Amino acid sequence: MASELWAGFELWVPPSAPDNDGLPLFEIIGTTAQIVQFPLNPGQSVTCEPGAMCYMNNGCRVNIKSGGLMDMIGGALGGESPWKCVYTNKTQGPGYAAFTTDIPGVLVPIDMNNIDGKLRCKRGAWVCSTGDQETSVQAGFNPAKSMGGQCCGGLSFILQELSGGQYSFLVAMGTVITRTLQAGEEFIVDTNSILAMTGEIEVDVRQVGSCGAMCCAGEGAFNTVLTGPGKVWLQSMPIEKLRALFPKPGKEGADGGGDDGGGE
């Protein structure tokens, strides 16, 4: 009975990296605010968002890639810079490049060969990618079909869509779990906890419950309903929860009730 209850759930753990001519394709270092390190054979490259580089060997060189106008616009709408940084090992021997994120999170590698179609992600989740074929990072619309899902589901109207390439790395916070949904199976989630989902999943909303539940349960008026088939990645401590713990300076004192002693 218990096995049936938790069917489809899986605690995410970093997968073993595939072989790259005798070296691992990538190495994830640390537990929080992780670093992903890429051993690079001569001529090999890795692509990342601007500002993600942590360290590299002396013979590694960076080029800026923008793509066409539509690629730049799509990347910007998807929460990324219009530019991408391509780090290439220009030496005749092995090299390396390592990247990290701008939030204290964990790095989630996604094997894009296992994604049938596009991977929908939270805006700004993409960090870097490997592979001779570049991963496309574009903007996509909220997949909710109803007006209620568009307006009240909590997802942005614009999401990030990834397709192609070898491995893509997303940034998440807290514990990451995955859930595989069968066709027609519904899964109710906190919207902010969604990290990514495959393109087949449908999104809608459902009222939390009674007036008391909507006012006092801390989940707002609606929950997000995901319907399979497909796979979803969830994170336990999304950046929105962390930001709520640290209000912007001066917010509490905006009504004059601060403790800075200015009583004149």
N, C-alpha and C positions, 0 to 999 in steps of 0.2 A: 504494500500500500504506500509506504513512504517513498519507495523508488518511483512509483507512478506519480506521486505528488510533485517531486522535484525533477521530473523528466524534462529535459531541455535546458536546465540550468547548468552552468559550468563556471567555476572560479577561474578567472583568466590568470595564466602564468606565462612569462615570456617563453616563446617557442625556441627550440634549438635552431641556431642559424645554419643555413645550408652552406656547403663547401664552396669556396671561391679560389680555385686553383691552389689548394693546399692550405688556405687560410679561411677562417670563418667569415661569412659575408658581413656580419656585424657583431658587436659585443656591447651589451647594455651594462653599465657600471653604476653601482650605488643602489639605494633603496628609495629615496625621495630626491627630488630635483636631480633626476638621473642624467647621465651622459651616455650617448650612443656613439661608439667608436667604430670607424670603418677602415679595415686594412685595405689599401689600394695597391693593386698591381700597376706596373707602368702603363700610363694612358687611361686608367680607369677613373671614373668621375662619380660624384654624388651631388645631388641637387637639394638645396635647402631654402628656407625663408631667410630674408636679410636679418642679420644680427644673431643667428643661431650658432655660428661657429664658436667653439670653445678652444680648440688647439689643433695644430696640424704640423706635418713635417716641413722642413725647409724647402723642399722641392715641390710643394703643393701650391698651385696657382688658382686664383679665383677669377671667373668671368661673370659678367652680369648678362642675364638673358631676359628679354621682355616678351618675345613672341609678337604676334600681331596686335592690333588695336583691340579687337574683341577679346583676345586672351587677357590683355591687361585689364580691361574693364571687368571681365568675368572674375579674375583673381581678386581684384579690389572689392567687388561686391560680395565675394565669398569670405571676406575677412582677412585676406592676405595682402601683401604688398603687390603692386603691379610688376615688380621685378623678382627674379629668382637668381640665387647665387649658385654657380656651378664650380665645384672644387675638383681639380684634376691633378693627378700625380704626374708631374712632368719629368721625373727622374727615370733612370734606367733600372732602378731597383724598387723594392717594396716601399710604400709610404703609408700614410694614414691621415685621416681627418676625423674630428670628433665634434659633436653638436649637442646643444642643450636647449632648454626652453626658458621662457621669461616668467614662468610661474613655478611654484614648488610642486611639480607633478611627476608622474611616471610616464614613460614612453611606451606606447603600444604599437608594436609592429604588425602590420596587416599584409598578408600575402595577397597581392592583387590578382594573382593567377587563380585564386579561389573565389574571386568576386565576379559573379555573372552580371555584367552591366556596370552600373555605377554604385559607388558607396556614398551615401549621404551622411555628412558629418556636421557637428556643431561648427558655427563660423569661427575661423581661426584655429581649428584643431590641428591642421596639418603642420608638420615641422620639417620633414625632409623625406627624400625618396632615393631609391637605388634603381639601377637597371639601364641598359643601353636604350631602351624605349622609355621616354620621359613620361612620368605620370601627369596627366592633365588635372589641373586644379582650377575648377570653374565654379561659378555661382549657379545654384538651382533654386527653383521655387519650392516653398512649403508644399509637401505632397498632400496635405489635407484637402479633401474634396468638398466639404461643407463650409459654409460661411462661419459657423461656430468654431470649427476646427482651425480655420485661418486666424480668426480674431481672438479666440480664447484658449487655444491649445498651448500657448506659452512659447512655441517655437518661433523663431524669426521668420519673416516672410521670405527671406533669402537664406538658404543654407549653402554649405560647401559640398561640392560634388567632385569625387576623385574617380578616375578611370585610367586603366592601362598601367604600364610600368611593371616593376618587379616587387619590391617591398615599399610600402609607405608607412611612415611613423607619425602617430597622433599623440597629442599630449592629453593626459587625463589626471584627475586628482583623486586620491583615496584608493579604495579597493575597486577593482574592475571585475565585473562578471558579464557573462554572455548568456543570451537566451535564444534558442532556436525555436521558432514558431511554426507550427504546422498550418496548412491552408485553413483559413477561417478561424484559427485560434486567436483569442483576444488576450491582451496583456496590458494591465493598467499600471502606469508608471508616473513618477514625478518628472515633469518635462525637463527640468534643469539637469536631471541625472542622465539624460540621453547623450551619449558620446557619438555614436554612429549607428547606422542601420543600412541594410541592403535595400536596393531600390524597389523590391516588390512589396515592401511593407506599407500598409495603408494607415493613415493617421486620422484620428477624430477625437472628440472630447465627450465627456460624460459628467453630468452634475455630481458633485461630491456626495450630496445627500440632503438632509433637512437644512433648514435655515441655521440651526445651531451648529451643524457640522460645517457649513460654509463659512460661518463667522468665527468658529473657535477651534477648528481642526488644524489650522495652520497651513492648509493646502490651497486656499483660495476657493473659488466657486466651482472650478472644474478640474478634473483629472484628465490626463492624456491617455487615450486608448490606442494601442498598436495592434493591428490585425495582420496575421501571417498570410502567406508563407514568407519566411525570411529569417534573418539573424539580426539581433540588436546587441550593442555593447553599452553597458551602463557603468557610471562612476558614482562612488558613494559621497564624495565631497566636491561637487562642482564649484567652480570659481565664484558663482553667484552666492552660494552659501557662505563662503569665506569672506567675501566683500561685505556681506550683511553684518558680520561680527565687528567690522572696523569702519564705522561711518566716517565720511569725509570730515577733516578738521573744520571746526566752526559750525558744524551742522547742529550740534546740541545747543550751542550758545547763540543760535540765530535769533531766538526770541528774548535774548537778554538775560537768560537764566544760567549763564555759565559761572564757573568758579574762579574767574580771573580777578575778582575783587574790584572791578571797575564800577563802583557804586556812585560816582559823582554825577 
